[in-house]
Amino acid sequence: MARDLWLNLPVREPERAKEFYTQLGFRLNEQYASQDGSSCFIVGDNKLVLMLFPESTFRSFTGNAVPDSRQSTEVLFSLGANSRDEVDELALKAERAGGSVFSKPGEKGGWMYGCGFADPDGHRWNVLYMDMSKMPKG
């Protein structure tokens, strides 16, 4: 089984994207040396790797056209939060950093509290706090 999970995202403006994720609190991997304007972040306690590549570099890896993520969604990334306050804080940080909140923070299903935001390139993220003591038994 694979040991790590790396998310690779195409970005239009690499420096703007790098600043956005830095402002969210994602940890820049200083050991990564970029040759093409890409950047590497470590996300969360499980040390997920987020790579941001200029669209031309990304296209060279995939051999496919890069879709306009502001117009369509292929994937929704989800982040776990430790509290409702953390959900609210991340939504605010995303807006302040130049992203947009497409789903305001709120309760879902009586046991989840979350929000959804998009980065400046339109990649969509979901942030959830789950109160497992209130989770429906099924």
One Martini backbone bead per residue (centre of mass of N, CA, C, O) as a GRO file, in nm:
protein
  138
    1MET     BB    1   0.100   0.034   0.018
    2ALA     BB    2   0.079   0.346   0.025
    3ARG     BB    3   0.221   0.609   0.227
    4ASP     BB    4   0.124   0.852   0.047
    5LEU     BB    5  -0.041   1.173  -0.014
    6TRP     BB    6  -0.077   1.360  -0.319
    7LEU     BB    7  -0.166   1.684  -0.412
    8ASN     BB    8  -0.230   1.808  -0.745
    9LEU     BB    9  -0.224   2.150  -0.860
   10PRO     BB   10  -0.339   2.379  -1.075
   11VAL     BB   11  -0.202   2.711  -1.152
   12ARG     BB   12  -0.198   3.040  -1.269
   13GLU     BB   13  -0.071   3.180  -0.990
   14PRO     BB   14   0.171   3.073  -0.797
   15GLU     BB   15   0.214   3.304  -0.585
   16ARG     BB   16  -0.080   3.340  -0.505
   17ALA     BB   17  -0.128   3.049  -0.411
   18LYS     BB   18   0.093   3.041  -0.198
   19GLU     BB   19  -0.025   3.269  -0.024
   20PHE     BB   20  -0.299   3.148   0.037
   21TYR     BB   21  -0.197   2.886   0.188
   22THR     BB   22  -0.034   3.037   0.398
   23GLN     BB   23  -0.282   3.196   0.522
   24LEU     BB   24  -0.426   2.924   0.615
   25GLY     BB   25  -0.163   2.744   0.745
   26PHE     BB   26   0.006   2.611   0.559
   27ARG     BB   27   0.304   2.424   0.529
   28LEU     BB   28   0.593   2.505   0.407
   29ASN     BB   29   0.826   2.330   0.210
   30GLU     BB   30   1.161   2.415   0.227
   31GLN     BB   31   1.294   2.153   0.082
   32TYR     BB   32   1.162   2.246  -0.169
   33ALA     BB   33   1.280   2.277  -0.507
   34SER     BB   34   1.206   2.501  -0.747
   35GLN     BB   35   1.197   2.523  -1.119
   36ASP     BB   36   0.869   2.642  -1.197
   37GLY     BB   37   0.689   2.769  -0.940
   38SER     BB   38   0.646   2.567  -0.744
   39SER     BB   39   0.480   2.412  -0.454
   40CYS     BB   40   0.504   2.299  -0.102
   41PHE     BB   41   0.281   2.130   0.128
   42ILE     BB   42   0.183   2.077   0.465
   43VAL     BB   43  -0.106   1.889   0.588
   44GLY     BB   44  -0.154   1.834   0.884
   45ASP     BB   45  -0.101   1.553   1.088
   46ASN     BB   46  -0.064   1.350   0.825
   47LYS     BB   47   0.108   1.490   0.603
   48LEU     BB   48  -0.005   1.612   0.362
   49VAL     BB   49   0.052   1.674   0.017
   50LEU     BB   50   0.077   1.994  -0.148
   51MET     BB   51   0.077   2.068  -0.493
   52LEU     BB   52   0.186   2.349  -0.692
   53PHE     BB   53   0.124   2.406  -1.041
   54PRO     BB   54   0.174   2.512  -1.319
   55GLU     BB   55  -0.019   2.445  -1.581
   56SER     BB   56   0.207   2.352  -1.777
   57THR     BB   57   0.326   2.138  -1.588
   58PHE     BB   58   0.074   1.974  -1.536
   59ARG     BB   59   0.019   1.903  -1.834
   60SER     BB   60   0.287   1.737  -1.868
   61PHE     BB   61   0.193   1.507  -1.670
   62THR     BB   62  -0.109   1.434  -1.794
   63GLY     BB   63  -0.184   1.504  -2.109
   64ASN     BB   64  -0.394   1.727  -2.037
   65ALA     BB   65  -0.619   1.940  -2.003
   66VAL     BB   66  -0.703   2.225  -1.817
   67PRO     BB   67  -0.951   2.299  -1.636
   68ASP     BB   68  -1.194   2.523  -1.528
   69SER     BB   69  -1.241   2.548  -1.183
   70ARG     BB   70  -1.458   2.790  -1.195
   71GLN     BB   71  -1.679   2.600  -1.375
   72SER     BB   72  -1.577   2.329  -1.234
   73THR     BB   73  -1.603   1.999  -1.058
   74GLU     BB   74  -1.405   1.712  -0.971
   75VAL     BB   75  -1.323   1.798  -0.669
   76LEU     BB   76  -1.346   1.754  -0.302
   77PHE     BB   77  -1.187   1.882  -0.040
   78SER     BB   78  -1.123   1.758   0.296
   79LEU     BB   79  -1.132   1.905   0.624
   80GLY     BB   80  -1.050   1.872   0.948
   81ALA     BB   81  -1.190   1.980   1.253
   82ASN     BB   82  -1.182   2.064   1.612
   83SER     BB   83  -1.400   2.302   1.555
   84ARG     BB   84  -1.612   2.553   1.495
   85ASP     BB   85  -1.405   2.780   1.510
   86GLU     BB   86  -1.218   2.661   1.292
   87VAL     BB   87  -1.415   2.688   1.064
   88ASP     BB   88  -1.458   2.993   1.081
   89GLU     BB   89  -1.157   3.071   1.049
   90LEU     BB   90  -1.111   2.944   0.765
   91ALA     BB   91  -1.322   3.109   0.615
   92LEU     BB   92  -1.194   3.384   0.676
   93LYS     BB   93  -0.914   3.330   0.558
   94ALA     BB   94  -1.004   3.271   0.269
   95GLU     BB   95  -1.122   3.551   0.213
   96ARG     BB   96  -0.869   3.725   0.291
   97ALA     BB   97  -0.683   3.557   0.067
   98GLY     BB   98  -0.897   3.543  -0.206
   99GLY     BB   99  -1.130   3.377  -0.163
  100SER     BB  100  -1.433   3.170  -0.151
  101VAL     BB  101  -1.753   3.132  -0.006
  102PHE     BB  102  -2.003   2.880  -0.090
  103SER     BB  103  -2.034   2.777   0.225
  104LYS     BB  104  -2.145   2.861   0.499
  105PRO     BB  105  -2.131   2.832   0.813
  106GLY     BB  106  -2.281   2.518   0.939
  107GLU     BB  107  -2.519   2.298   1.006
  108LYS     BB  108  -2.515   1.927   0.965
  109GLY     BB  109  -2.730   1.682   1.077
  110GLY     BB  110  -2.661   1.762   1.399
  111TRP     BB  111  -2.312   1.684   1.383
  112MET     BB  112  -2.228   1.900   1.173
  113TYR     BB  113  -1.970   2.146   1.089
  114GLY     BB  114  -1.951   2.374   0.804
  115CYS     BB  115  -1.766   2.450   0.495
  116GLY     BB  116  -1.704   2.633   0.182
  117PHE     BB  117  -1.417   2.675  -0.040
  118ALA     BB  118  -1.228   2.879  -0.269
  119ASP     BB  119  -0.978   2.933  -0.449
  120PRO     BB  120  -0.850   3.142  -0.693
  121ASP     BB  121  -0.882   2.876  -0.900
  122GLY     BB  122  -1.150   2.699  -0.780
  123HIS     BB  123  -1.076   2.517  -0.565
  124ARG     BB  124  -1.243   2.286  -0.357
  125TRP     BB  125  -1.338   2.316  -0.007
  126ASN     BB  126  -1.392   2.128   0.295
  127VAL     BB  127  -1.511   2.194   0.632
  128LEU     BB  128  -1.508   1.971   0.929
  129TYR     BB  129  -1.706   1.925   1.215
  130MET     BB  130  -1.736   1.631   1.431
  131ASP     BB  131  -1.988   1.511   1.650
  132MET     BB  132  -1.985   1.187   1.752
  133SER     BB  133  -2.209   1.199   1.984
  134LYS     BB  134  -2.437   1.290   1.740
  135MET     BB  135  -2.424   1.054   1.571
  136PRO     BB  136  -2.594   0.857   1.394
  137LYS     BB  137  -2.730   0.554   1.422
  138GLY     BB  138  -2.684   0.264   1.172
   0.00000   0.00000   0.00000
